[in-house]
Amino acid sequence: MGDRALQSGAPRRIARHCFLAAAVFGAVCAALWLVNARFPYVRSGATLVTEMKRGLAEAGRPFARDGSLRVMAFGSSKTLSGFIPDLFDREAARLGVAGVESYNFGLPGEFAFVEEFEAMVDRGAGPDVALLIIPWPAEELPAPSVLRPITHNRPIIDAVFPFRKLPRDAFIMATESGFSPSRFRAAYAESERTVKQVALDRGYYFIARQSHYANDQLPAAFTAPTDTPGQIAPRVIPRGPVFDRISKLCRERGVRCIYVPSYFREGQYAPARGHNPEAASVLAGHDEFAIVGPDYLLYPNRLFSDPIHTNRVGAEDYTRAIAALVAPELKKGRAAP
């Protein structure tokens, strides 16, 4: 009799424990959500910049002027720290291309841009000319299946758990502040200023956190174990479904995509060939695409703030070089839809 009573009460106890666990989980999530909403700048600069730009791609307007020739540079953190829109516009005007308005859509730690590019173009907020430093992926994401019904879960995770990185970011900010409340507040204020400054600079961002040398300059003798000064690093542009989709979108919307050089340190690779025939052959017959210059440019260490990214002076040199290479293509105007 007693055993039967215990057994009959087991489902209720399990249900009660599950309810209590769900309630605690919900309360924790609610608390984290509120803290995250109240203190949105408890994040690294890279995370804040990425969130800002993805929000801009989904619902914002990166270009402010009507009638301008809208140019947007896509790439990774090398683009983020290397392309200065205001300087590019001035250089384009000096080279005879008036009315240019550019934006830096470099994403720190990311090598994907197609989703954001398509979102902006689809809703009429995208560029007339896209400058590409990195290629699109060779393949689409796998199609949904029974075992994997969702192939791209980042938007869902971001929407449901926007606070998931908050404990980590708060701990990092506290550690870097020496667990000092006043220094933590100063770091928080600096993060807020960073986002506002990136917005004012139209997406350009100097990655100060990774700069550890005097005057934000690598020493002249600096080398990295991964340097291969005797080898080139040719760009590979893949054909495939992503290529076909971007090509179709560009033709329909009158957008041109221009591949421009990336940049590396002198000694990191051998000088690039002046022309990459393999990459050019992929784009042959597609007027919506173009390639200008070599695959990459090399700059001395003094123009880098860390082994990967340019300092401000290096970004100015790189931006001027890109403007000079792209200006003849910009003079052709918008591609016909």
PyMOL commands that set and color helices and strands:
alter all, ss='L'
color gray80, all
select helices_A, chain A and resi 2-38+45-59+77-82+85-94+114-122+154-160+166-176+181-200+208-210+214-216+241-253+277-283+301-303+312-330
alter helices_A, ss='H'
color red, helices_A
select strands_A, chain A and resi 69-75+100-106+129-132+256-259+262-265+289-291+296-299
alter strands_A, ss='S'
color yellow, strands_A
deselect
rebuild
show_as cartoon
